Amino acid sequence: MEEAANNTKNVVVIGGGVAGSLLAKSLQFDSNLVLIDPKEYYDIPWTDLRSMVEPTFAEKTLIKHSEYLSNGTIINSRAIDITATEVLTEEGRAVPYDFLVVATGHDEALPQSKTDRLEQFKKDYEKIKSSNSILIIGGGPTGVELAGEIATDFPDKKITLVHKGQRLLEFIGPKASTKAMKWLKSKKVDVLLEQTVDLDSVSEGSGEFKTSTGTTISADCHFVAVGKPLSSGWLRETILKDCVDQRGRLKVDDKLRVIGHDKIFAVGDITDVKEMKQGYIAQGHATLVAKNINLLLKGEKESGLSPYKPGSAFAIVSLGRKSAVAQFPFMTISGRLPGMIKSKDLFLGKTRKVMGLDS
Ligand SMILES: Cc1cc2nc3c(=O)[nH]c(=O)nc-3n(C[C@H](O)[C@H](O)[C@H](O)COP(=O)(O)OP(=O)(O)OC[C@H]3O[C@@H](n4cnc5c(N)ncnc54)[C@H](O)[C@@H]3O)c2cc1C
């Protein structure tokens, strides 16, 4: 661990995803900044499904932390404990903090190196290309977007999507579900609702999958697209254990500080703010908290900090390269218009720009 330069304070960010990477970038020249993330890169979640059908697209979607963090320390490890003064990492380091930000969003066992992650996308692509029939388990945004990508790029593949809920995309309204269902059916995707596939009994290469209602699905390969859990289990062993709610979210105040901990903030999907969990909202958290920490670093008082105000939320789920279904506060639309907003490059250029990189 490097010593704090010029008496600047230590700001530690745990999690280099959508919110954590932006926050780390924003504070690197105002503090002795440390980013703790198990991966050496920021993996933009909403581009992953395109990378599976077009592996060359992935190159720019995996942003090495070193690309935007020229003045910080990057620790590629998992945080496993937080004390009143330090963060402990899996590889045995104790990282001191003056201000701490928890941005651990969702957990997924991704490769540590960018090269290995690119290799993973290539393998997924080969798996899709070499299969005539594909089963997708899960009808949330990941399952629906993956079905859309495959149906668009490989229209001859037989795709079956199994979802345990009564409708697709339950995180948004029923109109959006209906529109997504209609689009998938127009692409000849078989959607089976209110059924599950026992993941323990699934074995690649068997060619047959049984659902909970006894339906047999023939498929050469399968993809599991059930929601990733929040990465908060580890927090239950830390000084923040009483601040984790039943759903695994961190309880925060209106400045996005963890309740009862003045020097510890939380941003992104891990927070218990009552709003839709979306990446652009996570970026909004990061911008606000970066501003407030910067003020605190300059000696500003509590009263000078800006509060967080949840705004109106929207979500766009892409359906292949040209279409999408979008839910705005008073309207749900589908087709080319929302497709023009998201589906062409999946916000890649915009997201890179936010990180100060060329598109
Ligand atoms: C298919 C799909 C499409 C989406 N489309 C959109 C969209 O179009 N627009 C939009 O705004 N949002 C979209 N979202 C939602 C968006 O991706 C999330 O809201 C966003 O990723 C939340 O950001 P986050 O920083 O809170 O968490 P994440 O992005 O999940 O980042 C968490 C980071 O923490 C790290 N981490 C976890 N545990 C630890 C630990 N113990 N120690 C250290 N690091 C740890 C992880 O490795 C990861 O880097 C989409 C999501 C999906 C799945």
The ligand as an SDF file (V2000), in Angstrom:
LIG
                    3D

 53 58  0  0  0  0  0  0  0  0999 V2000
  -28.7370   -7.4020  -19.6330 C   0  0  0  0  0  0  0  0  0  0  0  0
  -28.7050   -6.1050  -18.8960 C   0  0  0  0  0  0  0  0  0  0  0  0
  -28.9880   -4.9430  -19.5750 C   0  0  0  0  0  0  0  0  0  0  0  0
  -28.9820   -3.7150  -18.9180 C   0  0  0  0  0  0  0  0  0  0  0  0
  -29.2390   -2.6020  -19.6330 N   0  0  0  0  0  0  0  0  0  0  0  0
  -29.1520   -1.3930  -19.0290 C   0  0  0  0  0  0  0  0  0  0  0  0
  -29.3360   -0.2110  -19.7870 C   0  0  0  0  0  0  0  0  0  0  0  0
  -29.5980   -0.2360  -20.9900 O   0  0  0  0  0  0  0  0  0  0  0  0
  -29.2280    0.9750  -19.1430 N   0  0  0  0  0  0  0  0  0  0  0  0
  -28.9550    1.0570  -17.8090 C   0  0  0  0  0  0  0  0  0  0  0  0
  -28.8670    2.1850  -17.2870 O   0  0  0  0  0  0  0  0  0  0  0  0
  -28.7890   -0.0450  -17.0560 N   0  0  0  0  0  0  0  0  0  0  0  0
  -28.8840   -1.2760  -17.6280 C   0  0  0  0  0  0  0  0  0  0  0  0
  -28.6920   -2.4170  -16.8860 N   0  0  0  0  0  0  0  0  0  0  0  0
  -28.5380   -2.3160  -15.4050 C   0  0  0  0  0  0  0  0  0  0  0  0
  -27.0910   -1.9830  -14.9990 C   0  0  0  0  0  0  0  0  0  0  0  0
  -26.2060   -2.8720  -15.5960 O   0  0  0  0  0  0  0  0  0  0  0  0
  -26.9500   -2.0000  -13.4820 C   0  0  0  0  0  0  0  0  0  0  0  0
  -27.8990   -1.1610  -12.8890 O   0  0  0  0  0  0  0  0  0  0  0  0
  -25.5280   -1.5390  -13.1040 C   0  0  0  0  0  0  0  0  0  0  0  0
  -24.5890   -2.4840  -13.5550 O   0  0  0  0  0  0  0  0  0  0  0  0
  -25.3620   -1.3150  -11.6000 C   0  0  0  0  0  0  0  0  0  0  0  0
  -24.0860   -0.7970  -11.3910 O   0  0  0  0  0  0  0  0  0  0  0  0
  -23.2780   -1.0390  -10.0380 P   0  0  0  0  0  0  0  0  0  0  0  0
  -22.0100   -0.2520  -10.1610 O   0  0  0  0  0  0  0  0  0  0  0  0
  -24.1490   -0.8100   -8.8800 O   0  0  0  0  0  0  0  0  0  0  0  0
  -22.9130   -2.5820  -10.0120 O   0  0  0  0  0  0  0  0  0  0  0  0
  -22.1190   -3.4850  -11.0590 P   0  0  0  0  0  0  0  0  0  0  0  0
  -22.0590   -2.8430  -12.3950 O   0  0  0  0  0  0  0  0  0  0  0  0
  -22.7310   -4.8330  -10.9080 O   0  0  0  0  0  0  0  0  0  0  0  0
  -20.6100   -3.5190  -10.4960 O   0  0  0  0  0  0  0  0  0  0  0  0
  -20.2610   -4.1620   -9.3060 C   0  0  0  0  0  0  0  0  0  0  0  0
  -18.7500   -4.3270   -9.2640 C   0  0  0  0  0  0  0  0  0  0  0  0
  -18.3610   -4.7240   -7.9610 O   0  0  0  0  0  0  0  0  0  0  0  0
  -17.4060   -5.7680   -8.0410 C   0  0  0  0  0  0  0  0  0  0  0  0
  -17.4950   -6.5350   -6.7990 N   0  0  0  0  0  0  0  0  0  0  0  0
  -18.4950   -7.3530   -6.3590 C   0  0  0  0  0  0  0  0  0  0  0  0
  -18.2050   -7.8430   -5.1470 N   0  0  0  0  0  0  0  0  0  0  0  0
  -16.9960   -7.3300   -4.7970 C   0  0  0  0  0  0  0  0  0  0  0  0
  -16.1480   -7.4470   -3.6460 C   0  0  0  0  0  0  0  0  0  0  0  0
  -16.4850   -8.1980   -2.5890 N   0  0  0  0  0  0  0  0  0  0  0  0
  -14.9660   -6.7800   -3.6380 N   0  0  0  0  0  0  0  0  0  0  0  0
  -14.5910   -6.0070   -4.6820 C   0  0  0  0  0  0  0  0  0  0  0  0
  -15.3590   -5.8500   -5.8020 N   0  0  0  0  0  0  0  0  0  0  0  0
  -16.5290   -6.5040   -5.8360 C   0  0  0  0  0  0  0  0  0  0  0  0
  -17.8150   -6.5410   -9.2840 C   0  0  0  0  0  0  0  0  0  0  0  0
  -16.7150   -7.2660   -9.7820 O   0  0  0  0  0  0  0  0  0  0  0  0
  -18.2280   -5.3910  -10.2200 C   0  0  0  0  0  0  0  0  0  0  0  0
  -17.1040   -4.8930  -10.9000 O   0  0  0  0  0  0  0  0  0  0  0  0
  -28.6870   -3.6610  -17.5220 C   0  0  0  0  0  0  0  0  0  0  0  0
  -28.3860   -4.8430  -16.8340 C   0  0  0  0  0  0  0  0  0  0  0  0
  -28.3850   -6.0490  -17.5090 C   0  0  0  0  0  0  0  0  0  0  0  0
  -28.0340   -7.3030  -16.7470 C   0  0  0  0  0  0  0  0  0  0  0  0
  1  2  1  0
  2  3  1  0
  2 52  2  0
  3  4  2  0
  4  5  1  0
  4 50  1  0
  5  6  2  0
  6  7  1  0
  6 13  1  0
  7  8  2  0
  7  9  1  0
  9 10  1  0
 10 11  2  0
 10 12  1  0
 12 13  2  0
 13 14  1  0
 14 15  1  0
 14 50  1  0
 15 16  1  0
 16 17  1  0
 16 18  1  0
 18 19  1  0
 18 20  1  0
 20 21  1  0
 20 22  1  0
 22 23  1  0
 23 24  1  0
 24 25  2  0
 24 26  1  0
 24 27  1  0
 27 28  1  0
 28 29  2  0
 28 30  1  0
 28 31  1  0
 31 32  1  0
 32 33  1  0
 33 34  1  0
 33 48  1  0
 34 35  1  0
 35 36  1  0
 35 46  1  0
 36 37  1  0
 36 45  1  0
 37 38  2  0
 38 39  1  0
 39 40  1  0
 39 45  2  0
 40 41  1  0
 40 42  2  0
 42 43  1  0
 43 44  2  0
 44 45  1  0
 46 47  1  0
 46 48  1  0
 48 49  1  0
 50 51  2  0
 51 52  1  0
 52 53  1  0
M  END
$$$$
